[in-house]
Amino acid sequence: MSILIVDDNPTNIIIIREILKKENYRDVVAASSAMEMFDVLGIGEERGEIRSKPSDIDLILLDMMMPEIDGIEACRIMQKYDNLKDIPIIMVTAIGDSKKLAEALDAGASDYVTKPINKVELMARIRLALRLKQEKDWHKERDQRIQDELKLAAMVQNAVLSPAIEDPLFHVNAIYKPSFELAGDLYSWYPLGEGRYGVLLLDMMGHGISSSLFTMFIASVLKDTVTTYVDPEKVIQELNRRFNQLHLEKQLVQYYFTAIYLVVDTRMKRIDYVNAGHPPALFFQEDGTVDTFDSVCCPVGLFDKMEIDPQTVHYEGEGHIALYTDGLLETVQGDQDTQLEFLKTRLKGAHQWDEPAMQSLFFETEAPPERDDDKCLVWITLKNKGAETE
């Protein structure tokens, strides 16, 4: 443990150093002024800017009354630095003014002792301050480890998201912006052969670690489910069965997710889909009409059995489909009808994917804090046969 003594009186420094030495605190540094203390801590003035470097001081015994910069002002300056403000400061003072002592504590000091120094009292306060510092450092290190693990988990979660596809008749792209390190949205797509593609977008209830774990569970079974069952109704039924196998009866919170899964057959110009409580997808056709793929059943995971009414849409020529999660709607003020009309207006037009435009429109704007949510947009471009020879 490294202790810094700051006092403009050399005699006081000698007395305190000897007290510490007898208690086996031998890593002791001394400074005769606040400016000298700043040099020890790595604070200095350069071109009018204050700089700071990491400090290895664990405790400061700081005289309150010093010339130029007193102890209270020195405390205030230290509070400007993240790497210094957690160092415990014990004020050493001959002043018994309660207002001054309160001012010192408000400025950042953690405790105080009065002169003449009582050795027993001083050591008790030092041991308490160092014990609290150790506990705080332990929590900071633990929090940092958790943050590092969350970042790694976020990288793993991001790795399961499907990359873009640009086949002659079918393109699919996405933008995803989680509201936290880990999120509950998941998009995925799979070529199914013979010009067919399965595309799924889901939104898990809640945020953070719990939701992301459920999302990763679905991601782990998704490919096998889609490639085995293919049909939208069967895929959603199987995901519901798998999700309910987690046996969460004792949980106070009922977890579930909304999802939209569709199979695009580019040869037959046909789209089969199931919307399980998800915001309606928008299908912009070549003739200018806009179809909505509305909800046809309840979210996945609420009940053991699901009543599903799969839907089919036929199309001609080119077009594009926009799938999105609630977070995208929440970037628009108003009720759901207003939000939906806004999306229809802004997403119509060219069928080709324009990522910079979508970034600017939906992902560079901030939703109100109480409505912050994961944002995801999936864009499917359907090409006609003439595009194969372009």
N, C-alpha and C positions, 0 to 999 in steps of 0.2 A: 504494500500500500504506500503510495507516494503522497506526502502531505506538503502543502505550500503555506509558509508563514509569511504574511504581509504586514509589516509594521515599520513606521519611520523611526522608531526608537530601537537602537541596537540592543539595549539591555533587555527589552521585552522579548526580542527574538532569541537571545541567549537563554532566558528563563524557560520559554516554551520549548525550545529545542532540547534542553536538559530534561524537562518533564517527559517529553516523548522518548528520549533515549533510554530513560530508566524503565519505560514501559515497552521497550524493544521495538519502537518505531524509529528505524534508523534511516529510512529513505525520506529525508526531509530537505526541502528546498526553501530558501529565504529570498525575500524581495523587500526593498526599503520604500517602495512607492507603488501606486496603482500602475503607473507607466511601466515600471520594471516588471510587475506582475503580468501585464499584457505581453511583454516580450517573452516571458517564460511560457505563457499560454499560446503564443503564436499570433497574437493580435498586434497589428501595427498600422501606422498611417502611411499610405503611399498614393500620391496624386489625388488626395482628397477621398480616397476610398479605403474602407476598412477591410482587411483581409484576415483570414484565419486558417490555421493548420491543425491537424489532430493533436489533442492534448492527452498526456498520460498521467495527469494529476488526478488523484482520487478524492482529495478534500482540501479546502482552503480555509485557513484561520486568518480572518481579515480584520485589521484595525479599522474602526469606524471613522476616527478623526485623523485625517492625513492632509498634508498640503496639496494644492493643485486639484487633485481629484480625490474626493473622500470615498469611504467604503460604500456608501449608499449608491453614489453615481457609478462606481465601478461595478456594482451588482447589476445595475440597469444595462450597462454596456455589454456585460457577459450574456445577458438574456437574449441578445440579438443573434447568438450563434447556437445552432442546433447541437454542435459537438461540445459546447461548454455549459449550456444552461442546466444540465442535469448534474453538474459537479456540486456537491453540497458545500455551502458556505456558512461557517460559524463566525458571526461577528464578535470581535473582542473589543469591549468598550468600557470606558469609565463613566459613561453617561447613563443615568438612571431614568431619563425622560421616556415615559411609556410611548409618547407620540413618535419620538425618533426611532425607538425600537420597532414599533409597528410599521413605520415607513421603511425600515431596513428589510423587514420580512416581506412587505409588499413588493419591494424592489427585487427580490429573488433570494435573499438569505433564508437558510433553512432553520437556523437556531442562533443563540447568542450566549456568551458568558461575560461576566463583568469583572473589571479590575478592582482590587488586586485579585489575581487569578487563584482560584481554589483548585488544587491539583485533582482532587477526587471528582469534583464537578466537571472539570474540563475533560478528563478521560472518559467519564460516563457519556458525555455528549458526543465526543469523538467516536466512541464505539457504536453508539446508536446511529450516528450519521453514516458511518462506514457500512454498518449492517444494512441500512436502508439502501445505500448505494449499490451494494452487492446484489440485493434482491431486484432492484430496478434494472441493473445490467443484465441479470439472468433473464428477466422478462423481455428485455430488448433483444437479446440474442435469440431467445426462443421465437419471438415474433418475426425476426429476420429469417430464421430457418423456415417458419411457416410460409412466409412470403415467397421464399425461394422455391419451396415445394409447390406452392400454388402456381407460380410462373411455369414450372416444369409441367404440372398437370394441364395448364392451359395450352402449352405447346402440344402435348399429347392429344388433347381434345381437338385442337385445330387440325392435327394431322389426319383425323378420321373424316374430315369434311371432303367431299368429292371434288376433284379438280374439274375445270371446265371441259366440256365436250364440244368439238366443232366438226361434226360429220356432215356429209353433203346435204342431207335433208333435215338435220336436227342440230341445233346449237343450244347449250345451256350454260349459264354463268350465274354468279352470285356475289353479293356483298354481305358481309356479316360484321356487326359491331356489338360485342357483348357489353353490358352495363357494368359488369364486375370482371375480376380476373377469370372466373369460371362462369359459364352461362348454361341456360337450359334450352337453347334453340339447336336444332340439328337439321341439316339438309343432306340429302344423298340421292344419287341416281346411278342406274345400272343399265347397260345394254342387255336386252333380253333376246336378241337374235331376230332375224327376219324383219329388220327395220323397226323393231319395237324398243321402247325405253321406259323403264320405271323410274318415276321421280317422286320423292317424298320430302315434305317439310313438316317438322313438328315443333311444338312449343310446350316445354314442360312447365308445370305450375311452379311458381316461386323463382328464387334466384340463388346464387351461391353454391356452396359445396354440395348440399343435399340434392338440389335439382340437377347439378352437373353429373352426380353419380348415377342417378336414374337415367339421365340422357345417355351416358356412356354404356349403361347396361343395354338400352335399346340399340345403340350403335353396334354392340357386340353380336346381336342376334339378327340385325337387319338384313345383311346381305343374304344369309342363308334363308331367311323368311321370304324375301322378295324373289330370289331366283327359284325357290322351291314352289311357291304358291302362285306367283305372278298376278293372278286375278285380284283386283283391288279389294273386293269384299273379303276374300280369304286371307289376304295379307293383313288387313286391319283386325280381323277376328283372331289371327294367330298372335299379333302383337299384343292384343288385349289379354289373351290367354297367358302369354309369357310374362306380361307385366303383373298380372294377378298372382303368378306363382311366387312372387317375392314375399308373400305372407306378411303383410304389414298391418294385421288386425289391431295390434296394440298401439299403433301410432295414433296420436291425437289429431294429426293432420292427414287428410285424405289426399294422397298424391294422384295426379292424373296428367294427361297431356292431350292437347288438341293436335290434329294432324290432317294433312291433305295428301292423299296418295293418288297418283294418276299413271296410267299406262298410255303412252302415245304410240300409235301405230302409223308410221309415216307412209307406209305403202297403201293401207286401206283408208288413210285420211280420217282416222277415228281416234277419239280420246275417251277412255273409260276412267272414271274417278270415283273416289269416296272422300267426302269431307266430314271428318269427325270433330265437329264443334269448332272448326278453325275459321278465321276470317275468309270470306269468299275470294277465291282466285279470280282474276280478270283475264278473259280471252278476247284479244283484239283481232278480229278477222280482216281479211283483205278488203271486203266490201264496206268496212267501216263500222259494222255492228260490234257490240261488246257483250259477250256472254259472261254471267257470273256463275262460278262453281260454288253454289251455296252449301251450307251445312245440311247433311242428310241423316246424321245420327249424333249421338252424344259423344263427348270426349272419351278417349281410351283410358281404361283403368278404373272407371267409376263403378262398373257392374261386371258381374261374372259373364253375363251374356249380353250381346249387343244386337239390336235390331238395325240392320243396315239395308239401305235402298240404293244400290250402286247406280250411277248415272252414265249416260253415253252421249257424246257430242261428235257430230261429223263436221268436217270443214273442207273448204276448197281453197286452192291457192296458198299464198303465204299468210303468216300471222304471227302473233307472239302472245305468250301467257305470262302473267306476273303473279307469282306466289309471294306471300309476305307474312310476317308475324305482327302481333299487336303493337310492338314497339314502333313499327313504321307508321301505323295509323296515328299513334300518339304524337307524332311530330306535327300533326295538323290539329288546329283548334276546332272545337265544335262537336256535335254528336256524330254517331257512326254514319248516318246518311251523308252528312256534310263531308266527313273524311273520305267516304267511298267515292263521292262525286269528284273530290279533289284528285284522288288517285286516277280515276278514269280520264280526267282532263289532262293530267301531267304525263301519264304513261302511254297515251295514244300517239299515233304518228308512225314514225319509222319503226320497222320491226327489228332492225339490227340493235344489238346491245351497245349502249353508250355509257361506259362505266364512269367517266368524268362527270357527265351530266347527272347521273344517279347519285354519285357521291355528293355533288354540290346541292342537289335538291333535298335529299333525305338524311345524309350521314354527316354533314358538316353543320347542321343546325342542332341546337340543344333543346331537348324537351324540358318542361317544368320539372323540378326535382321530385315532386310527388308523383310524377308520371313516368319517370325514367325507367326504361325497359330495354331488354335486348332488341336489336334491330336486325332484321334479315330480309333481303330481297333476292328472290330467284327469278331469273328471266329466261324463258324458253323461246327460241326463235324457230319457227317452222318454215322450211324452204320448200319451193315447188320443184318439180322435176327438172325444170330448165336450169336450176342452179347447179346441177351436177356437172354441166358442161361449161360453166362460167370460168 
